[in-house]
């Protein structure tokens, strides 16, 4: 799949399933992902003066 192509629903479902399996095999990766997402949201809130 090319980076500029929009994935179809089936491709999104397959990628999501693969990600779920990878995270289930490595719970530490899930914790790291959650921490990363929280940090990104925090930075976005701080850099957005309108909200």
SEFIZA-3560 file (N, C-alpha, C; in Angstrom, 3 decimals):
REM SEFIZA-3560
<numar><xx>0.844</xx><yy>-1.182</yy><zz>0.000</zz><atom>N</atom></numar>
<numar><xx>0.000</xx><yy>0.000</yy><zz>0.000</zz><atom>CA</atom></numar>
<numar><xx>0.885</xx><yy>1.240</yy><zz>0.000</zz><atom>C</atom></numar>
<numar><xx>0.610</xx><yy>2.179</yy><zz>-0.890</zz><atom>N</atom></numar>
<numar><xx>1.369</xx><yy>3.413</yy><zz>-0.966</zz><atom>CA</atom></numar>
<numar><xx>0.960</xx><yy>4.349</yy><zz>0.167</zz><atom>C</atom></numar>
<numar><xx>1.884</xx><yy>5.156</yy><zz>0.684</zz><atom>N</atom></numar>
<numar><xx>1.562</xx><yy>6.050</yy><zz>1.797</zz><atom>CA</atom></numar>
<numar><xx>0.445</xx><yy>7.044</yy><zz>1.489</zz><atom>C</atom></numar>
<numar><xx>0.318</xx><yy>7.484</yy><zz>0.223</zz><atom>N</atom></numar>
<numar><xx>-0.704</xx><yy>8.471</yy><zz>-0.096</zz><atom>CA</atom></numar>
<numar><xx>-2.077</xx><yy>7.832</yy><zz>-0.328</zz><atom>C</atom></numar>
<numar><xx>-2.156</xx><yy>6.513</yy><zz>-0.442</zz><atom>N</atom></numar>
<numar><xx>-3.432</xx><yy>5.828</yy><zz>-0.633</zz><atom>CA</atom></numar>
<numar><xx>-4.212</xx><yy>5.792</yy><zz>0.673</zz><atom>C</atom></numar>
<numar><xx>-5.519</xx><yy>5.993</yy><zz>0.573</zz><atom>N</atom></numar>
<numar><xx>-6.366</xx><yy>5.838</yy><zz>1.741</zz><atom>CA</atom></numar>
<numar><xx>-6.718</xx><yy>4.365</yy><zz>1.876</zz><atom>C</atom></numar>
<numar><xx>-6.482</xx><yy>3.783</yy><zz>3.041</zz><atom>N</atom></numar>
<numar><xx>-6.778</xx><yy>2.355</yy><zz>3.211</zz><atom>CA</atom></numar>
<numar><xx>-8.286</xx><yy>2.100</yy><zz>3.186</zz><atom>C</atom></numar>
<numar><xx>-8.669</xx><yy>0.958</yy><zz>2.669</zz><atom>N</atom></numar>
<numar><xx>-10.069</xx><yy>0.571</yy><zz>2.660</zz><atom>CA</atom></numar>
<numar><xx>-10.452</xx><yy>0.112</yy><zz>4.057</zz><atom>C</atom></numar>
<numar><xx>-11.752</xx><yy>-0.095</yy><zz>4.268</zz><atom>N</atom></numar>
<numar><xx>-12.219</xx><yy>-0.557</yy><zz>5.572</zz><atom>CA</atom></numar>
<numar><xx>-11.576</xx><yy>-1.893</yy><zz>5.927</zz><atom>C</atom></numar>
<numar><xx>-11.480</xx><yy>-2.789</yy><zz>4.966</zz><atom>N</atom></numar>
<numar><xx>-10.879</xx><yy>-4.098</yy><zz>5.210</zz><atom>CA</atom></numar>
<numar><xx>-9.414</xx><yy>-3.993</yy><zz>5.613</zz><atom>C</atom></numar>
<numar><xx>-8.696</xx><yy>-3.076</yy><zz>4.960</zz><atom>N</atom></numar>
<numar><xx>-7.284</xx><yy>-2.887</yy><zz>5.296</zz><atom>CA</atom></numar>
<numar><xx>-7.138</xx><yy>-2.292</yy><zz>6.695</zz><atom>C</atom></numar>
<numar><xx>-8.022</xx><yy>-1.340</yy><zz>7.032</zz><atom>N</atom></numar>
<numar><xx>-7.991</xx><yy>-0.746</yy><zz>8.368</zz><atom>CA</atom></numar>
<numar><xx>-8.283</xx><yy>-1.812</yy><zz>9.424</zz><atom>C</atom></numar>
<numar><xx>-9.257</xx><yy>-2.666</yy><zz>9.139</zz><atom>N</atom></numar>
<numar><xx>-9.620</xx><yy>-3.730</yy><zz>10.071</zz><atom>CA</atom></numar>
<numar><xx>-8.457</xx><yy>-4.693</yy><zz>10.279</zz><atom>C</atom></numar>
<numar><xx>-7.792</xx><yy>-5.055</yy><zz>9.188</zz><atom>N</atom></numar>
<numar><xx>-6.653</xx><yy>-5.969</yy><zz>9.271</zz><atom>CA</atom></numar>
<numar><xx>-5.512</xx><yy>-5.349</yy><zz>10.084</zz><atom>C</atom></numar>
<numar><xx>-5.206</xx><yy>-4.057</yy><zz>9.816</zz><atom>N</atom></numar>
<numar><xx>-4.128</xx><yy>-3.387</yy><zz>10.557</zz><atom>CA</atom></numar>
<numar><xx>-4.487</xx><yy>-3.277</yy><zz>12.040</zz><atom>C</atom></numar>
<numar><xx>-5.750</xx><yy>-2.983</yy><zz>12.325</zz><atom>N</atom></numar>
<numar><xx>-6.192</xx><yy>-2.894</yy><zz>13.710</zz><atom>CA</atom></numar>
<numar><xx>-6.064</xx><yy>-4.229</yy><zz>14.422</zz><atom>C</atom></numar>
<numar><xx>-6.416</xx><yy>-5.292</yy><zz>13.724</zz><atom>N</atom></numar>
<numar><xx>-6.295</xx><yy>-6.632</yy><zz>14.300</zz><atom>CA</atom></numar>
<numar><xx>-4.850</xx><yy>-6.997</yy><zz>14.581</zz><atom>C</atom></numar>
<numar><xx>-3.980</xx><yy>-6.652</yy><zz>13.659</zz><atom>N</atom></numar>
<numar><xx>-2.552</xx><yy>-6.935</yy><zz>13.854</zz><atom>CA</atom></numar>
<numar><xx>-2.004</xx><yy>-6.139</yy><zz>15.032</zz><atom>C</atom></numar>
<numar><xx>-2.431</xx><yy>-4.892</yy><zz>15.150</zz><atom>N</atom></numar>
<numar><xx>-1.977</xx><yy>-4.062</yy><zz>16.269</zz><atom>CA</atom></numar>
<numar><xx>-2.487</xx><yy>-4.625</yy><zz>17.591</zz><atom>C</atom></numar>
<numar><xx>-3.731</xx><yy>-5.089</yy><zz>17.610</zz><atom>N</atom></numar>
<numar><xx>-4.302</xx><yy>-5.653</yy><zz>18.834</zz><atom>CA</atom></numar>
<numar><xx>-3.537</xx><yy>-6.902</yy><zz>19.265</zz><atom>C</atom></numar>
<numar><xx>-3.180</xx><yy>-7.741</yy><zz>18.315</zz><atom>N</atom></numar>
<numar><xx>-2.423</xx><yy>-8.960</yy><zz>18.630</zz><atom>CA</atom></numar>
<numar><xx>-1.041</xx><yy>-8.593</yy><zz>19.156</zz><atom>C</atom></numar>
<numar><xx>-0.396</xx><yy>-7.619</yy><zz>18.519</zz><atom>N</atom></numar>
<numar><xx>0.939</xx><yy>-7.212</yy><zz>18.961</zz><atom>CA</atom></numar>
<numar><xx>0.888</xx><yy>-6.639</yy><zz>20.374</zz><atom>C</atom></numar>
<numar><xx>-0.133</xx><yy>-5.844</yy><zz>20.667</zz><atom>N</atom></numar>
<numar><xx>-0.246</xx><yy>-5.265</yy><zz>22.007</zz><atom>CA</atom></numar>
<numar><xx>-0.613</xx><yy>-6.328</yy><zz>23.040</zz><atom>C</atom></numar>
<numar><xx>-1.406</xx><yy>-7.299</yy><zz>22.646</zz><atom>N</atom></numar>
<numar><xx>-1.773</xx><yy>-8.365</yy><zz>23.582</zz><atom>CA</atom></numar>
<numar><xx>-0.556</xx><yy>-9.214</yy><zz>23.942</zz><atom>C</atom></numar>
<numar><xx>0.360</xx><yy>-9.357</yy><zz>23.003</zz><atom>N</atom></numar>
<numar><xx>1.574</xx><yy>-10.135</yy><zz>23.273</zz><atom>CA</atom></numar>
<numar><xx>2.571</xx><yy>-9.354</yy><zz>24.113</zz><atom>C</atom></numar>
<numar><xx>2.467</xx><yy>-8.017</yy><zz>24.105</zz><atom>N</atom></numar>
<numar><xx>3.422</xx><yy>-7.195</yy><zz>24.831</zz><atom>CA</atom></numar>
<numar><xx>2.674</xx><yy>-6.098</yy><zz>25.592</zz><atom>C</atom></numar>
<numar><xx>2.208</xx><yy>-6.376</yy><zz>26.812</zz><atom>N</atom></numar>
<numar><xx>1.432</xx><yy>-5.395</yy><zz>27.572</zz><atom>CA</atom></numar>
<numar><xx>2.204</xx><yy>-4.108</yy><zz>27.868</zz><atom>C</atom></numar>
<numar><xx>3.522</xx><yy>-4.184</yy><zz>27.952</zz><atom>N</atom></numar>
<numar><xx>4.313</xx><yy>-2.974</yy><zz>28.201</zz><atom>CA</atom></numar>
<numar><xx>4.185</xx><yy>-1.994</yy><zz>27.041</zz><atom>C</atom></numar>
<numar><xx>4.012</xx><yy>-2.520</yy><zz>25.824</zz><atom>N</atom></numar>
<numar><xx>3.829</xx><yy>-1.658</yy><zz>24.667</zz><atom>CA</atom></numar>
<numar><xx>2.514</xx><yy>-0.891</yy><zz>24.780</zz><atom>C</atom></numar>
<numar><xx>1.489</xx><yy>-1.531</yy><zz>25.317</zz><atom>N</atom></numar>
<numar><xx>0.205</xx><yy>-0.865</yy><zz>25.505</zz><atom>CA</atom></numar>
<numar><xx>0.333</xx><yy>0.279</yy><zz>26.504</zz><atom>C</atom></numar>
<numar><xx>1.032</xx><yy>0.043</yy><zz>27.591</zz><atom>N</atom></numar>
<numar><xx>1.245</xx><yy>1.082</yy><zz>28.599</zz><atom>CA</atom></numar>
<numar><xx>2.014</xx><yy>2.249</yy><zz>27.985</zz><atom>C</atom></numar>
<numar><xx>3.040</xx><yy>1.950</yy><zz>27.216</zz><atom>N</atom></numar>
<numar><xx>3.836</xx><yy>2.995</yy><zz>26.574</zz><atom>CA</atom></numar>
<numar><xx>2.981</xx><yy>3.781</yy><zz>25.577</zz><atom>C</atom></numar>
<numar><xx>2.121</xx><yy>3.100</yy><zz>24.844</zz><atom>N</atom></numar>
<numar><xx>1.259</xx><yy>3.757</yy><zz>23.872</zz><atom>CA</atom></numar>
<numar><xx>0.285</xx><yy>4.712</yy><zz>24.562</zz><atom>C</atom></numar>
<numar><xx>-0.308</xx><yy>4.269</yy><zz>25.660</zz><atom>N</atom></numar>
<numar><xx>-1.251</xx><yy>5.118</yy><zz>26.397</zz><atom>CA</atom></numar>
<numar><xx>-0.539</xx><yy>6.353</yy><zz>26.942</zz><atom>C</atom></numar>
<numar><xx>0.642</xx><yy>6.157</yy><zz>27.500</zz><atom>N</atom></numar>
<numar><xx>1.410</xx><yy>7.291</yy><zz>28.025</zz><atom>CA</atom></numar>
<numar><xx>1.762</xx><yy>8.270</yy><zz>26.910</zz><atom>C</atom></numar>
<numar><xx>2.135</xx><yy>7.746</yy><zz>25.757</zz><atom>N</atom></numar>
<numar><xx>2.479</xx><yy>8.590</yy><zz>24.609</zz><atom>CA</atom></numar>
<numar><xx>1.261</xx><yy>9.399</yy><zz>24.157</zz><atom>C</atom></numar>
<numar><xx>0.099</xx><yy>8.732</yy><zz>24.063</zz><atom>N</atom></numar>
<numar><xx>-1.109</xx><yy>9.425</yy><zz>23.628</zz><atom>CA</atom></numar>
<numar><xx>-1.489</xx><yy>10.529</yy><zz>24.607</zz><atom>C</atom></numar>
<numar><xx>-1.390</xx><yy>10.259</yy><zz>25.899</zz><atom>N</atom></numar>
<numar><xx>-1.712</xx><yy>11.269</yy><zz>26.912</zz><atom>CA</atom></numar>
<numar><xx>-0.766</xx><yy>12.460</yy><zz>26.803</zz><atom>C</atom></numar>
<numar><xx>0.497</xx><yy>12.196</yy><zz>26.565</zz><atom>N</atom></numar>
<numar><xx>1.499</xx><yy>13.255</yy><zz>26.442</zz><atom>CA</atom></numar>
<numar><xx>1.208</xx><yy>14.104</yy><zz>25.201</zz><atom>C</atom></numar>
<numar><xx>0.836</xx><yy>13.459</yy><zz>24.095</zz><atom>N</atom></numar>
<numar><xx>0.517</xx><yy>14.203</yy><zz>22.863</zz><atom>CA</atom></numar>
<numar><xx>-0.696</xx><yy>15.103</yy><zz>23.080</zz><atom>C</atom></numar>
<numar><xx>-1.731</xx><yy>14.592</yy><zz>23.744</zz><atom>N</atom></numar>
<numar><xx>-2.918</xx><yy>15.407</yy><zz>24.008</zz><atom>CA</atom></numar>
<numar><xx>-2.581</xx><yy>16.590</yy><zz>24.902</zz><atom>C</atom></numar>
<numar><xx>-1.739</xx><yy>16.340</yy><zz>25.888</zz><atom>N</atom></numar>
<numar><xx>-1.331</xx><yy>17.401</yy><zz>26.811</zz><atom>CA</atom></numar>
<numar><xx>-0.574</xx><yy>18.494</yy><zz>26.061</zz><atom>C</atom></numar>
<numar><xx>0.340</xx><yy>18.103</yy><zz>25.182</zz><atom>N</atom></numar>
<numar><xx>1.105</xx><yy>19.076</yy><zz>24.401</zz><atom>CA</atom></numar>
<numar><xx>0.192</xx><yy>19.848</yy><zz>23.447</zz><atom>C</atom></numar>
<numar><xx>-0.769</xx><yy>19.159</yy><zz>22.850</zz><atom>N</atom></numar>
<numar><xx>-1.690</xx><yy>19.813</yy><zz>21.920</zz><atom>CA</atom></numar>
<numar><xx>-2.546</xx><yy>20.852</yy><zz>22.658</zz><atom>C</atom></numar>
<numar><xx>-2.982</xx><yy>20.528</yy><zz>23.852</zz><atom>N</atom></numar>
<numar><xx>-3.775</xx><yy>21.478</yy><zz>24.635</zz><atom>CA</atom></numar>
<numar><xx>-2.942</xx><yy>22.695</yy><zz>25.003</zz><atom>C</atom></numar>
<numar><xx>-1.704</xx><yy>22.482</yy><zz>25.366</zz><atom>N</atom></numar>
<numar><xx>-0.835</xx><yy>23.598</yy><zz>25.767</zz><atom>CA</atom></numar>
<numar><xx>-0.468</xx><yy>24.477</yy><zz>24.579</zz><atom>C</atom></numar>
<numar><xx>-0.343</xx><yy>23.903</yy><zz>23.403</zz><atom>N</atom></numar>
<numar><xx>0.062</xx><yy>24.697</yy><zz>22.230</zz><atom>CA</atom></numar>
<numar><xx>-1.124</xx><yy>25.357</yy><zz>21.539</zz><atom>C</atom></numar>
<numar><xx>-2.357</xx><yy>25.003</yy><zz>21.921</zz><atom>N</atom></numar>
<numar><xx>-3.551</xx><yy>25.568</yy><zz>21.289</zz><atom>CA</atom></numar>
<numar><xx>-4.150</xx><yy>26.646</yy><zz>22.205</zz><atom>C</atom></numar>
<numar><xx>-3.861</xx><yy>27.915</yy><zz>21.939</zz><atom>N</atom></numar>
<numar><xx>-4.324</xx><yy>28.970</yy><zz>22.831</zz><atom>CA</atom></numar>
<numar><xx>-5.826</xx><yy>29.250</yy><zz>22.747</zz><atom>C</atom></numar>
<numar><xx>-6.512</xx><yy>28.759</yy><zz>21.725</zz><atom>N</atom></numar>
<numar><xx>-7.931</xx><yy>29.059</yy><zz>21.554</zz><atom>CA</atom></numar>
<numar><xx>-8.821</xx><yy>28.256</yy><zz>22.480</zz><atom>C</atom></numar>
<numar><xx>-8.335</xx><yy>27.138</yy><zz>22.996</zz><atom>N</atom></numar>
<numar><xx>-9.208</xx><yy>26.311</yy><zz>23.836</zz><atom>CA</atom></numar>
<numar><xx>-8.999</xx><yy>26.522</yy><zz>25.315</zz><atom>C</atom></numar>
//
